[in-house]
Amino acid sequence: MQTTLNYSTDIIRTQNIALAKRLDRVKVKLTLFDLFINATPNAHSRRALASDIKDLEIYLDRFYGLGLFNANLQHLGAYREHLTKLNKSTATIKRRVASMRKLYKFLYVEGAIASNIAQNLEAPKLHRTTGVTPVFEKSDLVEVMESFDRNHLVECRNLLAISTMYYTACRVGALVQIKVEDLRRLPSHYEITLHEKRGMLHTVVSHPELTELLDHFLNISDITEGYLFLRSRKGWNKFMDEPITQRALLKMIKRTCSNLCLDTIYGNHSLRASAITNHLSNGGKLQEAQKLACHRSADMTSMYNRDDKVIKLEEVLRLTM
């Protein structure tokens, strides 16, 4: 009887120890994951990293019954090939590989794993000379801008958002952060301070049409402080005390283009690409376009110039024999 009791006690103790180890493992995993994600200051990068790691974890569990801590280089390579079979784009696979490399480097530095298994994991090569963001045809952009009622508060906000993204070539992430305090009214124009990527403060001057529209919007909205672009409910002609989101602006642009029966799928970034393309095609210098776009590299700015990459018909006709 005593032997049986001791045996049962040993089993319970063993189970408790195993459970404690599993709980500790989960706790360590969650702590490291939290530290890893929050070590990245950009919110969009954090979301992408979290999504990439979650997909990797699901793959490892489904196909190998392993967790993130138990994988090796072969498993990561198999996941890369799995993404290829799913017809993921080269850019997507490169991002997933970069996320894996960053994760396992972090876990190795923190002492959670014995070696950095992703150190030698290679990503597929990708080299572009032209961006893939669709650029507005000039006629399409004019049609979009003329479709809004300037005297309707919400429509005027939508027009101002589109005009600001175009005339300043700013990123949508900088647009939604603009506050009234970032606007400095001068006799002929505004100076607009943009909070761009990597914490950079970028000051741009407003185009005459943007200056007029800003004056009009501030006049009819009575916004004197705080965020310039505020949220609004569907069907409302007033604003909430919250800044508009990037997703809401994207939906607005897509909805506007759909209502105008425009076939091309334009988005927020199309306005930035259109601004740079038109600046260069109208005789602007690459260095000035680079400053306008707040790019670190002129090569990046050049990728936005679609006109420079199009082979003209007259050049093809030179091949006539």
C-alpha positions as CSV (number, residue, x, y, z in Angstrom):
1,M,0.0,0.0,0.0
2,Q,2.8,2.3,0.9
3,T,4.7,1.4,-2.3
4,T,1.6,2.3,-4.3
5,L,1.2,5.6,-2.5
6,N,4.8,6.5,-3.1
7,Y,4.5,5.5,-6.8
8,S,1.4,7.7,-7.2
9,T,3.1,10.6,-5.4
10,D,6.1,10.3,-7.7
11,I,3.9,10.4,-10.8
12,I,2.1,13.5,-9.5
13,R,5.4,15.2,-8.7
14,T,6.8,14.3,-12.1
15,Q,3.6,15.7,-13.8
16,N,3.8,18.8,-11.7
17,I,7.5,19.4,-12.7
18,A,6.6,18.8,-16.3
19,L,3.7,21.2,-16.1
20,A,5.9,23.8,-14.4
21,K,8.5,23.5,-17.1
22,R,5.8,24.0,-19.8
23,L,4.5,27.0,-18.0
24,D,8.0,28.4,-17.6
25,R,8.6,27.8,-21.3
26,V,5.4,29.6,-22.2
27,K,6.2,32.5,-19.9
28,V,9.8,32.8,-21.3
29,K,8.4,32.6,-24.8
30,L,5.8,35.2,-24.3
31,T,8.3,37.5,-22.5
32,L,10.9,37.2,-25.3
33,F,8.2,37.6,-28.0
34,D,7.0,40.8,-26.2
35,L,10.5,42.1,-25.9
36,F,11.2,41.3,-29.6
37,I,8.1,42.9,-30.9
38,N,8.4,46.0,-28.8
39,A,12.1,46.4,-29.6
40,T,10.9,47.6,-33.0
41,P,9.7,51.2,-32.6
42,N,7.6,51.5,-35.9
43,A,4.1,50.2,-35.4
44,H,3.7,48.9,-38.9
45,S,7.0,47.0,-38.7
46,R,5.8,45.5,-35.4
47,R,2.5,44.3,-37.0
48,A,4.4,42.8,-39.9
49,L,6.9,41.0,-37.6
50,A,4.1,39.7,-35.4
51,S,2.2,38.4,-38.4
52,D,5.3,36.8,-39.9
53,I,6.3,35.0,-36.7
54,K,2.8,33.8,-36.1
55,D,2.7,32.3,-39.6
56,L,6.1,30.6,-39.0
57,E,4.9,29.2,-35.7
58,I,1.7,27.8,-37.3
59,Y,3.8,26.1,-40.0
60,L,6.3,24.6,-37.6
61,D,3.5,23.2,-35.4
62,R,1.4,21.9,-38.3
63,F,4.1,20.2,-40.3
64,Y,6.7,19.2,-37.7
65,G,5.0,19.5,-34.3
66,L,7.7,21.9,-33.2
67,G,7.8,25.3,-31.6
68,L,9.9,28.3,-32.4
69,F,12.6,27.3,-29.9
70,N,13.0,23.7,-31.4
71,A,13.4,24.5,-35.1
72,N,16.6,24.3,-37.0
73,L,17.9,25.8,-40.2
74,Q,16.4,23.0,-42.3
75,H,13.0,23.8,-41.0
76,L,13.4,27.4,-41.8
77,G,14.6,26.6,-45.3
78,A,11.6,24.3,-45.8
79,Y,9.3,27.1,-44.7
80,R,10.9,29.4,-47.3
81,E,10.2,26.8,-50.0
82,H,6.7,26.4,-48.7
83,L,6.1,30.1,-49.3
84,T,7.4,29.7,-52.8
85,K,4.9,26.9,-53.5
86,L,2.1,29.1,-52.2
87,N,3.1,31.6,-55.0
88,K,4.0,34.3,-52.5
89,S,5.8,37.2,-54.2
90,T,9.6,37.5,-53.9
91,A,9.2,40.7,-51.9
92,T,7.0,38.9,-49.4
93,I,9.4,35.9,-49.0
94,K,12.3,38.4,-48.5
95,R,10.4,40.1,-45.7
96,R,9.5,36.7,-44.1
97,V,13.2,35.6,-44.2
98,A,14.2,39.0,-42.7
99,S,11.7,38.5,-39.9
100,M,13.1,35.0,-39.2
101,R,16.7,36.3,-39.2
102,K,15.8,39.1,-36.8
103,L,13.8,36.8,-34.5
104,Y,16.5,34.1,-34.1
105,K,19.3,36.7,-33.7
106,F,17.3,38.3,-30.9
107,L,16.7,34.9,-29.2
108,Y,20.4,34.0,-29.5
109,V,21.5,37.4,-28.0
110,E,19.0,37.0,-25.2
111,G,20.4,33.5,-24.4
112,A,17.1,31.7,-25.2
113,I,18.7,29.4,-27.8
114,A,22.2,28.0,-28.1
115,S,23.0,29.3,-31.6
116,N,21.6,31.6,-34.2
117,I,20.1,29.1,-36.6
118,A,18.9,31.7,-39.1
119,Q,22.3,33.4,-39.5
120,N,23.0,31.6,-42.8
121,L,19.4,31.7,-44.1
122,E,19.4,33.3,-47.5
123,A,16.5,35.3,-49.0
124,P,15.7,35.2,-52.8
125,K,17.2,38.0,-54.9
126,L,15.1,40.9,-55.9
127,H,16.2,43.9,-57.8
128,R,13.9,46.6,-59.1
129,T,14.6,49.7,-61.1
130,T,10.9,50.8,-61.2
131,G,8.4,50.7,-58.4
132,V,5.1,48.8,-58.6
133,T,2.8,51.4,-57.0
134,P,0.3,52.5,-59.7
135,V,0.7,56.2,-60.6
136,F,-2.3,58.3,-61.3
137,E,-3.0,59.3,-64.9
138,K,-3.2,63.1,-64.8
139,S,-6.7,63.0,-66.1
140,D,-7.7,60.5,-63.4
141,L,-6.2,62.6,-60.7
142,V,-8.0,65.8,-61.9
143,E,-11.3,63.8,-62.0
144,V,-10.8,62.5,-58.5
145,M,-10.1,66.0,-57.1
146,E,-13.0,67.6,-58.9
147,S,-15.4,65.0,-57.6
148,F,-15.5,66.5,-54.1
149,D,-17.7,69.2,-52.8
150,R,-15.5,71.8,-51.1
151,N,-18.3,73.2,-49.1
152,H,-19.2,69.8,-47.5
153,L,-17.0,69.5,-44.4
154,V,-16.1,65.8,-44.7
155,E,-15.6,65.9,-48.5
156,C,-13.4,69.0,-48.1
157,R,-11.3,67.0,-45.6
158,N,-11.0,64.2,-48.1
159,L,-10.0,66.6,-50.9
160,L,-7.5,68.2,-48.6
161,A,-6.0,64.8,-47.6
162,I,-5.5,63.8,-51.3
163,S,-4.2,67.3,-52.2
164,T,-1.7,67.3,-49.3
165,M,-0.4,63.8,-50.2
166,Y,0.1,64.9,-53.8
167,Y,1.4,68.5,-53.4
168,T,3.8,67.6,-50.6
169,A,4.6,64.0,-51.7
170,C,4.3,63.0,-48.1
171,R,3.8,59.5,-46.8
172,V,0.3,58.7,-45.5
173,G,1.8,58.0,-42.1
174,A,3.1,61.6,-41.9
175,L,-0.3,62.9,-43.2
176,V,-2.4,61.5,-40.4
177,Q,0.0,63.0,-37.8
178,I,-0.3,66.6,-39.0
179,K,-1.6,68.9,-36.4
180,V,-2.7,72.5,-36.7
181,E,0.4,73.4,-34.7
182,D,2.5,72.0,-37.6
183,L,1.1,74.6,-40.0
184,R,2.9,78.0,-40.2
185,R,1.0,80.5,-42.3
186,L,3.2,82.9,-44.3
187,P,2.0,85.7,-46.6
188,S,2.1,83.5,-49.7
189,H,2.0,79.9,-48.5
190,Y,2.1,77.5,-45.6
191,E,5.2,75.8,-44.1
192,I,4.1,72.3,-43.1
193,T,6.2,70.3,-40.7
194,L,5.8,66.5,-41.4
195,H,6.8,63.8,-39.0
196,E,8.3,61.3,-41.5
197,K,9.9,57.9,-41.1
198,R,12.8,57.3,-38.7
199,G,11.6,60.3,-36.6
200,M,12.7,62.8,-39.2
201,L,11.0,66.2,-39.2
202,H,10.6,67.4,-42.8
203,T,9.3,70.9,-43.6
204,V,7.6,71.5,-47.0
205,V,6.0,74.6,-48.5
206,S,2.4,74.4,-49.8
207,H,1.5,74.7,-53.5
208,P,-0.8,77.7,-54.2
209,E,-3.8,75.4,-54.7
210,L,-3.0,73.6,-51.4
211,T,-2.7,76.9,-49.7
212,E,-6.1,78.0,-50.8
213,L,-7.7,74.7,-49.8
214,L,-6.0,74.8,-46.4
215,D,-7.4,78.3,-45.7
216,H,-10.8,77.2,-46.8
217,F,-10.9,74.0,-44.7
218,L,-9.6,75.7,-41.6
219,N,-12.3,78.4,-42.1
220,I,-15.3,76.0,-42.5
221,S,-14.1,73.4,-39.9
222,D,-13.2,75.8,-37.1
223,I,-10.3,73.5,-36.2
224,T,-7.8,75.6,-34.2
225,E,-5.7,73.0,-32.5
226,G,-4.9,69.3,-32.4
227,Y,-5.0,66.9,-35.4
228,L,-5.9,68.4,-38.8
229,F,-7.5,65.3,-40.3
230,L,-10.2,63.9,-38.0
231,R,-12.4,60.9,-38.2
232,S,-16.1,61.0,-39.2
233,R,-18.9,58.5,-39.2
234,K,-20.5,57.4,-42.4
235,G,-23.2,59.9,-43.4
236,W,-22.0,62.6,-40.9
237,N,-21.0,66.1,-41.8
238,K,-19.0,66.6,-38.6
239,F,-15.9,65.1,-37.0
240,M,-15.0,63.0,-34.0
241,D,-12.2,64.0,-31.7
242,E,-9.9,61.3,-33.1
243,P,-7.4,61.4,-35.9
244,I,-8.3,59.6,-39.1
245,T,-6.6,56.3,-39.8
246,Q,-4.5,55.3,-42.8
247,R,-6.9,52.5,-43.6
248,A,-9.9,54.9,-43.6
249,L,-8.0,57.1,-46.1
250,L,-7.2,54.1,-48.3
251,K,-10.9,53.1,-48.3
252,M,-11.9,56.6,-49.1
253,I,-9.6,56.8,-52.2
254,K,-10.7,53.3,-53.4
255,R,-14.3,54.2,-52.9
256,T,-13.9,57.5,-54.8
257,C,-12.1,55.8,-57.7
258,S,-14.8,53.1,-57.8
259,N,-17.6,55.7,-57.9
260,L,-15.8,57.3,-60.9
261,C,-15.4,53.9,-62.6
262,L,-11.6,54.2,-62.7
263,D,-10.1,50.8,-63.5
264,T,-6.7,51.2,-62.0
265,I,-6.5,50.3,-58.3
266,Y,-5.0,53.5,-56.8
267,G,-4.1,53.9,-53.2
268,N,-2.5,56.3,-50.7
269,H,1.0,55.7,-52.0
270,S,-0.2,56.4,-55.6
271,L,-0.4,60.1,-54.7
272,R,3.2,60.1,-53.5
273,A,4.4,58.2,-56.6
274,S,2.4,60.6,-58.9
275,A,3.9,63.7,-57.3
276,I,7.5,62.5,-57.8
277,T,6.7,61.3,-61.4
278,N,5.1,64.5,-62.4
279,H,7.8,66.6,-60.7
280,L,10.5,64.9,-62.8
281,S,8.5,64.7,-66.0
282,N,7.9,68.5,-65.8
283,G,11.6,69.2,-65.7
284,G,12.3,68.9,-62.0
285,K,15.8,67.8,-60.9
286,L,16.3,64.4,-59.3
287,Q,18.0,65.9,-56.3
288,E,15.1,68.3,-55.7
289,A,12.6,65.4,-56.0
290,Q,14.7,63.5,-53.5
291,K,14.4,66.3,-51.0
292,L,10.7,66.7,-51.6
293,A,10.2,63.0,-51.0
294,C,12.5,62.9,-48.0
295,H,14.4,59.9,-49.4
296,R,17.8,58.9,-48.1
297,S,18.8,57.7,-51.6
298,A,18.4,59.3,-55.1
299,D,18.1,55.7,-56.4
300,M,14.9,55.3,-54.4
301,T,13.5,58.5,-55.8
302,S,14.4,57.4,-59.3
303,M,12.3,54.3,-58.9
304,Y,9.2,56.5,-58.6
305,N,9.8,58.0,-62.0
306,R,7.7,55.9,-64.4
307,D,8.2,58.2,-67.5
308,D,11.9,57.5,-67.4
309,K,11.3,53.7,-67.6
310,V,8.8,53.7,-70.6
311,I,10.3,53.0,-74.0
312,K,8.9,55.5,-76.4
313,L,7.4,54.3,-79.7
314,E,9.8,56.5,-81.7
315,E,12.7,54.6,-80.2
316,V,11.2,51.2,-81.2
317,L,10.7,52.5,-84.7
318,R,14.5,53.0,-85.0
319,L,14.7,49.2,-85.2
320,T,13.0,49.3,-88.7
321,M,15.1,47.5,-91.3
